[in-house]
Amino acid sequence: MLTISGKALGRKKPLFADFSVAPPPGIRGDDGITLRQLIEHVVREEVAAFKRRQHDRLALRVLSAREIVEGAERGKIDSGSSEIEPQEVDVEDAVGTALEAFEDGLYLVVIDGQDHRELDRQVFLDSESRVTFIRLTLLAGG
């Protein structure tokens, strides 16, 4: 599994908790893919995971005594099934936005400690690669 992490320049705290995705299909050993294909794969996987989490939250579930106590300590006991409409996400728009943000220099991609700056250049992964998205901080002023 690929480990995905997110950082922002100038911040110690990560942007989000690390998560894992399966490598893109057909990638083995010395096979490479383009950085564009990797970003597309990660975005598609995360959109699918987001949709699964939304679906799971719609189901009403029985809470254990421990979950009730923990929820009370946090100030909110949630058993799912909120009345909020699920958020629609167009996967093609999400992919396009991610690629445009990369091209605009809003983030970098580091794979196993090496930064990659060209979308159409090949990158090489193994089954335990770490892919880090680093959000760049825009400077205020002129």
C-alpha positions in Angstrom: 0.0 0.0 0.0 1.1 3.5 -0.7 1.2 5.8 2.3 -0.2 9.3 1.5 0.6 12.2 3.8 0.1 16.0 3.6 2.2 18.8 5.0 2.3 22.6 4.7 5.4 24.6 4.7 6.0 26.4 8.0 3.7 24.1 10.0 4.7 21.2 12.1 1.3 19.6 12.2 0.3 17.6 9.2 -2.6 18.7 7.0 -4.4 15.4 7.4 -3.8 12.0 9.0 -1.8 9.7 6.8 -3.9 7.2 4.8 -3.1 4.3 2.5 -4.2 3.6 -1.1 -3.4 0.6 -3.2 -0.8 1.2 -5.9 -2.2 2.0 -9.4 -3.2 -1.2 -11.2 -0.5 -2.7 -13.3 2.5 -1.2 -11.5 5.2 -3.7 -10.7 8.9 -3.4 -10.1 10.5 -1.2 -12.7 7.2 -0.1 -14.2 6.8 3.6 -13.9 3.8 5.9 -14.3 3.6 9.6 -14.8 3.2 11.9 -11.9 -0.1 13.0 -13.6 -1.4 9.4 -13.5 -0.3 9.1 -9.8 -2.1 12.3 -8.8 -5.2 11.1 -10.7 -5.1 7.7 -9.0 -4.8 9.2 -5.5 -7.6 11.7 -6.1 -9.9 9.0 -7.5 -9.2 6.8 -4.5 -9.8 9.5 -2.0 -13.1 10.6 -3.7 -14.3 7.0 -3.6 -13.3 6.8 0.1 -15.1 10.1 0.8 -18.3 8.7 -0.8 -18.0 5.5 1.3 -17.7 7.6 4.5 -20.7 9.7 3.6 -22.7 6.5 2.9 -21.6 5.0 6.2 -22.7 8.1 8.1 -26.2 7.9 6.7 -26.8 4.6 8.4 -28.2 4.6 11.9 -26.1 2.4 14.1 -26.3 1.2 17.7 -23.6 2.7 20.0 -21.7 0.8 22.7 -21.6 2.2 26.2 -18.0 3.1 25.6 -18.9 5.1 22.4 -21.6 7.0 24.3 -19.2 7.9 27.1 -16.5 9.0 24.6 -19.1 11.0 22.7 -20.3 12.7 25.9 -16.7 13.6 26.7 -16.3 15.2 23.3 -19.7 17.0 23.7 -21.4 15.2 20.8 -22.9 11.7 20.7 -23.4 10.8 17.1 -25.0 7.6 15.8 -25.1 8.5 12.2 -28.1 9.2 10.0 -27.9 12.9 9.9 -30.5 14.9 8.0 -27.8 16.6 5.9 -27.9 15.7 2.2 -24.8 13.9 0.9 -22.3 16.1 -0.8 -22.0 15.4 -4.5 -18.4 15.2 -5.7 -17.6 15.0 -9.4 -14.4 12.9 -9.6 -13.4 14.4 -13.0 -13.7 17.9 -11.5 -11.6 16.8 -8.5 -8.9 15.4 -10.7 -8.9 18.5 -12.9 -8.6 20.8 -9.8 -5.8 18.8 -8.3 -3.8 18.8 -11.6 -4.4 22.6 -12.1 -3.3 23.3 -8.5 -0.1 21.4 -9.1 0.5 23.2 -12.4 -0.1 26.5 -10.6 2.5 25.7 -8.0 0.2 25.4 -5.0 1.7 22.1 -3.9 4.7 19.8 -4.5 4.8 16.0 -4.6 7.5 14.1 -2.8 7.9 10.4 -3.4 10.1 8.5 -1.0 12.1 11.7 -0.2 12.5 12.9 -3.8 10.5 15.8 -5.1 8.8 15.7 -8.5 7.9 18.8 -10.5 6.9 17.6 -14.0 3.5 16.0 -14.5 4.4 14.0 -17.5 7.7 12.6 -16.3 7.8 9.0 -15.0 7.9 8.2 -11.3 8.7 4.9 -9.8 6.9 3.4 -6.9 7.2 0.3 -4.8 4.5 -1.3 -2.7 5.7 0.7 0.4 6.3 4.1 -1.2 5.4 7.3 0.8 3.8 10.0 -1.3 3.7 13.4 0.4 1.8 16.4 -0.8 3.3 19.6 0.4 1.1 22.7 0.3 3.2 25.7 -0.5 2.5 29.0 1.4 1.8 32.0 -0.7 3.6 35.1 0.3 1.5 38.2 1.1 2.5 41.4 -0.5 4.3 42.4 -3.7 
